[in-house]
Amino acid sequence: MENEEVKFSKEQIVSSKQFTVIEKDILKAILEDKEYSLEEAKEVLEEFKKKEVK
C-alpha cells in the first residue's frame, strides 16, 4: 500500500490554520487552482520568500 500525501484544494489550504494571514494572502495569489499537499504548499511559499525583490 502506497503512502500517498493527502492533497487539499487551494481554498482548503488558504483557510488552514497552518499558515499566517500574510502567508495565506501569498498562497492565494500564487497557488494554481489544483490540489496540493501541505508540504507542496510550504515549498511554494518558501520559493516565493527566497525570490529577490525587483
N, C-alpha and C positions, 0 to 999 in steps of 0.2 A: 504494500500500500504506500503510495507516494505521499509525502508530507507537503502538500501544496499550501502556499501562503494564502490567507484569506484576503480577498480583494474587496475594495469598497468603491462606491461611486464618488465622483468629485464632491457632490453635495454631502455625502456622509463624512468625507474627510474634513471638509471645511466646517462641519458642525461638531467635530471631535474635540474632546477636552485635552487631547494630546498636544495641541498647538496653541500658541498665544494668539491674541487678537490680530497682532501685526502679521504673524506667520500665516494666519488664515486668510488675511487680505492678499498676501503674496500668492498663496496657493490658488485662491480664486482667480487671480489674474493669469497665472502661468500653467495651471493644470489643464489638460485637454478633457473633453467630455468622454472619458473612458474610465475603466476601473484600475485602481492602484492598490498595492498593499501599503500598509503604513510605512514600511521600510522604503519602498519606492518613493512615496511622497516626501519622506525625510531627505532622501538623496536629492530629489529635485530642488528642495528648499536649500540644501547645503550648496549645491551647484550655483544657485541663484545668488546666495550670500557671498560666494567667492568671486563673482564677476566684478570686474573693475567698473567703476562709475565713469561714464564718458562725458 
